[in-house]
Amino acid sequence: MKLRMKLVLGLTVLSLGAVPATAGAVSYHPDYKPDNPPQGPKTEPPGKAYGYHCRGVSKKHVKGEKGTPFSQCVKALARADKNPDLTGKKACKGLSKKHVKGQKGTPFSTCVKGVAQMRKEEAAAVAAGSTA
């Protein structure tokens, strides 16, 4: 092999070894969090904590809509809580049914699940209160 070819090969090997170490140090973030992870406590906080059931819904404002998807979900849960005859579908009808990349479910489906979970926990609290 010619000296020039050995030099090019040696520099290539060195650069390939150095690039991943440098790139990894720059792009590695140990405290990286996805865009919309479910946040908050694992168990429902006491009182009227509607936001607990809307965990994971985007808090970013969508152009042309009134409020954020999260605030719309909270308002829908409050409406459903005040009116027991209102179904989850009817309470959450104004929320988007479009999937957002990186999110689990749609804002609408998360809201409907939140209403169902809220009512389930309400019923459990009433049942526990009547047996005590």
C-alpha positions as a printed Julia matrix, in Angstrom:
132×3 Matrix{Float64}:
   0.0    0.0    0.0
   1.14   3.46  -0.71
   1.9    5.83   2.12
  -0.88   8.2    1.05
  -3.46   5.39   1.12
  -2.31   4.32   4.61
  -2.62   7.89   5.84
  -6.16   8.27   4.45
  -7.2    4.91   5.93
  -5.72   5.82   9.32
  -7.48   9.18   9.41
 -10.76   7.53   8.4
 -10.53   5.02  11.24
  -9.7    7.75  13.74
 -12.54   9.98  12.58
 -15.05   7.13  12.7
 -13.98   6.38  16.24
 -14.17  10.02  17.35
 -17.46  11.0   15.71
 -19.79   8.7   17.68
 -18.13   9.66  20.97
 -18.5   13.35  20.18
 -22.02  13.03  18.76
 -23.18  10.96  21.72
 -21.89  13.51  24.19
 -23.67  16.33  22.39
 -27.04  14.68  21.75
 -27.43  12.57  24.9
 -29.92  14.03  27.35
 -30.48  11.92  30.47
 -33.42  14.09  31.54
 -35.13  13.98  28.12
 -38.9   13.76  28.37
 -41.36  13.02  25.55
 -43.64  15.83  24.38
 -46.74  14.88  26.39
 -46.09  12.26  29.02
 -48.82  11.64  31.58
 -47.87  13.86  34.48
 -49.03  14.15  38.03
 -49.75  11.7   40.8
 -50.56   8.03  40.19
 -53.66   8.18  42.41
 -56.43  10.74  42.13
 -55.91  13.78  44.33
 -58.74  14.73  46.69
 -61.37  17.19  45.54
 -62.34  18.24  42.04
 -59.08  17.64  40.18
 -60.33  17.4   36.59
 -56.85  17.92  35.2
 -55.79  14.59  36.71
 -58.03  12.74  34.25
 -56.75  14.81  31.32
 -53.08  13.87  31.83
 -51.32  13.34  28.54
 -53.48  15.74  26.53
 -51.48  18.46  24.78
 -51.2   21.81  26.49
 -50.09  23.55  23.29
 -52.52  26.0   21.73
 -53.97  24.96  18.38
 -54.49  27.82  15.94
 -58.16  28.54  15.32
 -59.46  26.72  18.4
 -60.63  28.18  21.67
 -58.23  27.15  24.41
 -55.8   24.26  24.47
 -56.87  20.62  24.13
 -56.05  20.2   27.83
 -58.27  23.1   28.91
 -61.08  21.84  26.67
 -60.8   18.42  28.32
 -60.92  19.95  31.81
 -64.01  21.97  30.9
 -65.71  18.89  29.43
 -65.01  16.91  32.61
 -66.46  19.72  34.72
 -69.62  19.74  32.56
 -69.92  15.96  32.86
 -69.43  16.12  36.64
 -72.15  18.74  37.09
 -74.6   16.91  34.8
 -74.71  13.14  35.52
 -77.01  12.52  32.52
 -74.35  13.85  30.11
 -72.41  11.03  28.45
 -68.66  11.18  27.91
 -69.15  11.44  24.14
 -71.5   14.39  24.44
 -69.36  16.17  27.02
 -66.19  15.84  24.9
 -67.76  16.43  21.47
 -65.78  19.62  20.79
 -62.35  18.01  21.14
 -60.23  16.94  18.2
 -60.37  13.35  16.97
 -57.09  13.67  15.06
 -54.09  11.67  16.21
 -51.03  13.63  17.23
 -47.7   11.97  16.51
 -46.06  10.75  19.7
 -49.26  10.89  21.76
 -51.33   7.98  22.93
 -54.9    8.34  21.7
 -56.65  11.51  20.61
 -57.73  14.42  22.82
 -61.33  13.23  22.36
 -60.61   9.63  23.4
 -58.55  10.76  26.4
 -61.43  13.0   27.51
 -64.02  10.23  27.15
 -61.8    7.87  29.14
 -61.35  10.58  31.77
 -65.11  11.0   32.16
 -65.55   7.23  32.52
 -62.72   7.0   35.05
 -64.06   9.97  37.03
 -67.52   8.41  37.22
 -66.06   5.02  38.18
 -64.06   6.57  41.03
 -67.1    8.6   42.1
 -69.2    5.44  42.29
 -66.49   3.68  44.28
 -66.33   6.57  46.74
 -70.1    6.55  47.16
 -70.1    2.78  47.69
 -67.26   3.03  50.22
 -69.07   5.86  52.02
 -72.32   3.9   52.32
 -70.64   0.81  53.79
 -68.69   2.78  56.38
